[in-house]
Amino acid sequence: ETDAKVILCKVIQSNQDEPLSSDVDDTKHLRVELQLDRTSMHPQGGGQPTDIGMITSDTETYTANIDKVTIDRACGIVTHSGSVTLNSSAATDEIFPS
């Protein structure tokens, strides 16, 4: 477990603009990229596969299922890519402010 602060969260794909049919639960599926001030997840590189796991907000408002961790070797920034599912009552811009 690592206590980290989110430096940047970028929503790169979302279904929130798609109409949902009545037989589908009213959820938002987001593809996100997170940059944290520290990480315990190993990025892909040098023949080492990427770590996978979950990042949960301190208020447990959301959990990001991380499926890829990369590092920009030039600047040392580690990016965690994954998916987040939100209940429709959660406002995306409140959880991930611009």
Residue frames as qw, qx, qy, qz and C-alpha x, y, z in Angstrom:
[[0.000, 0.890, 0.455, 0.000, 0.00, 0.00, 0.00],
 [0.425, 0.064, 0.029, 0.903, 1.30, 3.44, -0.95],
 [0.006, 0.824, 0.415, -0.386, -0.11, 6.77, 0.17],
 [0.389, 0.053, 0.389, 0.834, 0.17, 8.97, -2.93],
 [0.225, 0.649, 0.234, -0.688, -1.29, 12.21, -4.24],
 [0.595, 0.546, 0.518, 0.282, -2.75, 12.45, -7.74],
 [0.244, -0.418, 0.192, 0.854, -0.78, 15.06, -9.67],
 [0.349, 0.283, -0.395, -0.801, -2.70, 14.69, -12.94],
 [0.491, 0.253, 0.825, -0.121, -5.75, 12.73, -14.02],
 [0.261, 0.323, -0.439, -0.797, -6.62, 12.73, -17.69],
 [0.698, 0.309, 0.576, -0.291, -9.87, 11.16, -18.92],
 [0.058, -0.364, 0.676, 0.638, -8.91, 9.76, -22.31],
 [0.315, -0.154, -0.765, -0.540, -12.13, 7.96, -23.18],
 [0.288, 0.114, 0.627, -0.715, -15.65, 7.99, -21.79],
 [0.026, -0.365, -0.859, -0.358, -19.05, 6.57, -22.57],
 [0.017, 0.463, 0.546, -0.698, -20.90, 9.36, -20.73],
 [0.282, 0.367, -0.184, -0.867, -22.07, 10.97, -23.98],
 [0.247, -0.038, -0.877, -0.410, -23.54, 7.74, -25.33],
 [0.659, -0.255, -0.005, -0.708, -27.25, 7.15, -24.75],
 [0.085, -0.166, 0.952, -0.242, -27.90, 4.26, -22.38],
 [0.522, -0.241, -0.637, -0.514, -30.76, 1.87, -23.00],
 [0.624, -0.506, 0.140, -0.578, -33.19, 1.01, -20.20],
 [0.977, -0.155, -0.144, -0.017, -31.78, -2.50, -19.81],
 [0.648, 0.307, -0.353, 0.602, -28.28, -1.20, -19.03],
 [0.482, -0.682, -0.355, 0.420, -27.34, 0.07, -15.59],
 [0.176, 0.958, 0.073, 0.213, -26.73, 3.80, -15.49],
 [0.691, -0.540, 0.154, 0.454, -22.95, 3.90, -15.11],
 [0.341, 0.898, -0.264, -0.091, -20.10, 5.86, -16.64],
 [0.913, -0.089, 0.171, 0.359, -17.07, 3.97, -17.89],
 [0.110, 0.961, -0.238, -0.087, -13.91, 6.04, -18.15],
 [0.868, 0.161, -0.085, 0.463, -10.45, 5.28, -19.48],
 [0.226, -0.970, 0.084, -0.017, -7.98, 7.35, -17.47],
 [0.692, 0.325, -0.340, 0.547, -4.29, 8.15, -17.14],
 [0.526, -0.847, -0.077, -0.010, -3.06, 9.01, -13.63],
 [0.525, 0.465, -0.418, 0.578, 0.20, 10.59, -12.60],
 [0.678, -0.692, -0.248, 0.027, 1.02, 10.35, -8.90],
 [0.071, -0.898, 0.393, -0.183, 3.66, 11.96, -6.69],
 [0.193, -0.457, 0.865, -0.072, 4.93, 8.43, -5.86],
 [0.861, 0.113, -0.247, -0.431, 4.17, 4.87, -6.86],
 [0.541, -0.386, 0.745, -0.057, 4.88, 1.30, -5.83],
 [0.846, 0.409, 0.326, -0.104, 3.87, -0.04, -9.26],
 [0.467, -0.363, 0.559, 0.581, 6.70, -1.03, -11.58],
 [0.516, 0.652, -0.115, -0.544, 6.50, 0.36, -15.14],
 [0.919, 0.302, 0.229, 0.106, 6.97, -1.80, -18.19],
 [0.300, 0.883, -0.362, 0.001, 10.49, -1.79, -19.57],
 [0.014, -0.622, 0.779, -0.075, 13.75, -3.66, -19.89],
 [0.446, 0.044, -0.882, -0.144, 11.95, -6.95, -20.41],
 [0.027, 0.171, 0.775, -0.607, 9.98, -6.46, -17.20],
 [0.114, -0.566, -0.699, -0.422, 6.19, -6.63, -17.62],
 [0.191, -0.473, 0.081, -0.856, 4.06, -3.82, -16.22],
 [0.020, 0.154, 0.827, -0.540, 2.52, -4.15, -12.79],
 [0.344, -0.453, -0.524, -0.634, -1.26, -4.20, -12.59],
 [0.243, -0.282, -0.736, 0.565, -3.50, -3.37, -9.66],
 [0.122, -0.810, -0.526, -0.227, -5.96, -0.91, -8.20],
 [0.198, 0.109, -0.256, 0.940, -5.74, 2.71, -7.07],
 [0.251, -0.705, -0.661, -0.058, -8.53, 3.75, -4.72],
 [0.001, -0.677, 0.056, -0.734, -9.26, 7.34, -3.72],
 [0.134, 0.119, -0.709, 0.682, -8.90, 8.16, -0.03],
 [0.498, 0.043, 0.307, -0.810, -12.66, 8.73, 0.16],
 [0.348, 0.097, 0.929, 0.084, -13.29, 5.51, -1.81],
 [0.479, 0.568, 0.105, -0.661, -15.32, 7.54, -4.32],
 [0.784, 0.531, -0.231, -0.223, -13.67, 5.63, -7.15],
 [0.706, -0.366, 0.556, 0.243, -11.25, 2.82, -7.87],
 [0.487, 0.692, -0.414, -0.336, -9.05, 2.80, -10.94],
 [0.933, -0.043, 0.345, 0.092, -8.21, -0.66, -12.26],
 [0.048, 0.807, -0.484, -0.336, -4.68, -0.15, -13.57],
 [0.942, 0.205, 0.261, 0.039, -3.64, -2.37, -16.48],
 [0.717, 0.453, -0.007, 0.530, -0.53, -0.54, -17.70],
 [0.389, -0.861, 0.045, 0.326, 2.23, 1.49, -16.06],
 [0.702, 0.520, 0.055, 0.483, 4.72, 3.39, -18.21],
 [0.441, -0.708, -0.002, 0.551, 7.63, 5.73, -17.52],
 [0.459, 0.869, -0.042, 0.181, 8.90, 8.64, -19.57],
 [0.834, -0.184, -0.090, 0.513, 12.61, 8.03, -19.11],
 [0.359, 0.533, 0.021, 0.766, 13.50, 11.58, -20.19],
 [0.221, -0.584, 0.147, -0.767, 11.65, 13.22, -17.29],
 [0.121, 0.085, -0.888, 0.435, 10.95, 10.28, -14.95],
 [0.552, -0.019, 0.192, -0.811, 7.16, 10.70, -14.96],
 [0.073, 0.076, 0.994, 0.011, 5.27, 7.47, -14.34],
 [0.528, 0.012, -0.155, -0.835, 1.79, 7.15, -15.88],
 [0.282, 0.101, 0.923, -0.240, -0.79, 4.65, -14.63],
 [0.422, 0.056, -0.448, -0.787, -3.41, 3.76, -17.29],
 [0.032, 0.176, 0.966, -0.188, -6.66, 2.03, -16.49],
 [0.283, -0.455, -0.582, -0.611, -10.41, 2.12, -16.24],
 [0.106, 0.078, 0.590, -0.796, -12.85, 3.62, -13.76],
 [0.232, -0.484, -0.742, -0.401, -16.57, 2.87, -13.46],
 [0.074, -0.009, 0.387, -0.919, -18.72, 5.51, -11.79],
 [0.121, 0.581, 0.782, -0.189, -22.32, 5.41, -10.68],
 [0.192, 0.643, 0.423, 0.609, -24.39, 7.95, -12.64],
 [0.346, -0.901, -0.261, 0.009, -24.87, 9.99, -9.45],
 [0.591, -0.499, 0.147, 0.617, -21.14, 10.75, -9.39],
 [0.380, 0.916, 0.008, -0.125, -20.25, 13.83, -11.41],
 [0.858, 0.236, 0.008, 0.456, -17.12, 13.21, -13.46],
 [0.292, 0.708, -0.125, 0.630, -15.91, 16.81, -13.16],
 [0.538, -0.753, 0.183, -0.332, -16.21, 16.69, -9.36],
 [0.929, -0.275, 0.195, 0.153, -14.13, 13.52, -9.07],
 [0.689, 0.058, 0.284, 0.664, -11.65, 14.45, -11.80],
 [0.070, 0.905, 0.146, -0.394, -11.48, 18.28, -11.83],
 [0.674, 0.655, 0.087, 0.330, -10.02, 19.96, -14.89]]
